Amino acid sequence: MNNVNLSSLAKDLNKEPPSSPREMLGGYVILARCVDKCRSFLAGKNGEYNYWPCSLCEELESFSGVDHEYMKDFIATGASDEEVVEWFKDHSKVKNEIEKIRWNNKMRDLRISDMSDQAQEFLENYIQENVPKHHPVYVWFDVFDLEEKRF
């Protein structure tokens, strides 16, 4: 493990949130956020954020087939964003660009009413407790961006 490089790349999630799930890395939504959370977890700077379990990272793993533990092991080497992107592309089962684009759009547009009953039940209370009042939540990603004060 390259602790110096990993530490310099890891955000201190006690001071700033991870990337928005909307931020693209390697042509994927969610990936930048998962990488931020993983690096911070490995560097001991993750604060209240979990790398795993995480509903967003679980969605990415389910779609791409890239195991979160293997990704964590690679990120632990101190890999740069560019190196993570290349590694992720090599290990992803998704090779068709339009398939990735469709998934990105599905994730960006995922309404809470289209989520599982369990997710809806969890988010019902979570939104009331964590999202600033008088801010409508239109899609799942809004929950993260509103809570983390991106808009």
N, C-alpha and C positions, 0 to 999 in steps of 0.2 A: 504494500500500500504506500502510495506517495502522499504522506500526511501533509507535507508543506503545500503541494499543489491542491489537494483536496480541501484543506483548510482555507486557502485563498479563494477557492471557487465557491465555497459554501456560504450562503446567506445566513445571517444571524436572524432567525425567525422570531426571536424575542423582540427584535427591533423593527423588522419589516416583514410583510407577508411574502409568501412564495408567489411566483408568477401567476397571473390570471389563468384559469383553465382555457381561456380563449387564445392565449398567446401560442403561436405556432413554433415548433421546433422540429426540424426534419420533415416538415409537411404534415405534422400531426398536431391537433389541439391536445391539450392535457399533458403531453410529454414534457414540456418545459417545467410545468408545476411539479410533476413527479420527480424529475431530476433535481430540482431545487430542494424538495423535501427529503429526498434520499441523501444528497450531499450534506444537508444540515443535520440529519439524523446521524450519519456516520461521523460528523465532526462534533457532535454533542451540542449543536446549536439549534435544535428543532423546536424548542419551546413547547407550546401546546399542540403543535402539528405532528401528525403521525405519517410516516412513510407507508406503513402497512399495519393494520388494514386501513384502506382508504377507498371510498366508493369510486372516486375518479380514476385512481390507479387500477382498480379492479376492472373498470370498463375498458381501459387501455389494454390491459393484459388479456382480457377476454377476446377483444377484437384482433389484436396483433399476434397473440400466442407467445409473446415474450414474457417469460417467467420473471416476476419481480425479484426473486432471490438471485437469479443469474445477473439481472441488470444491476442489482445492488453490488454484487461482487465486482462487476466491471467498473462501475462508478467509483468504487473504493480504490481503484488503481490511480485515481487522480486524473482520470480522463477529462479532456476538454469537451465543450458542447459539440464541436465538430466530430471528435472521436466517438462520443456517445451516439450521435446521429448515424454515423457509418456502422457502428456495431449494431444499433437497433435495426437498421435496414437489413443487415445481413441475417439477423435472427428473427425478423418478423415473417409471419406466414403470408402477409399482405404484399403482393407484388404488382397488383393492378392499381394504377393511379386513380382511376375513377372510383374504385371501391373505397379507397382512402378518402377521397373527396366527399363521397356520399356519407361515410361515417362521420367525418368532421362536421358536415352540415347537420346530420342527425343529432350529434352531441350539442352543437350550438343552439339548436332549435328545440331541444327536449323539454317539453312542458311537464311540470310536476304532475299534472293530471294524467299523463301518459306513463308514469312510473309505476312500479309495483306498489301494491297496497302497503307493504311494510315500509317502503321508502316514503310514501305519502304520509303515513302515520308519524314517522320520525320527523319529517320536515314540517309538519303542521305545528308542532311545538317549537322546533328548532328555529324556524323563521320568526315566530313571535318573540322568542327570547334573545335572538342574536342579530336580526336585521333591523336597521334603524326604522322607526315608525314612519308612516306616510311615504314609504318607498315601495312601489309595486314590484312584485316578483313575477316576471313574465315567463322566464325559462330557468332551468336548473342552474346554469352558470351565473345568473343574476344573484343567487344566494351568496356565492363566494365573493363576487365583485362588490356587492352592497356591504356585506359584513366587513370586508377588508378595505372599505372606503375608496374604491376606485372610481365610483360615480354615485 
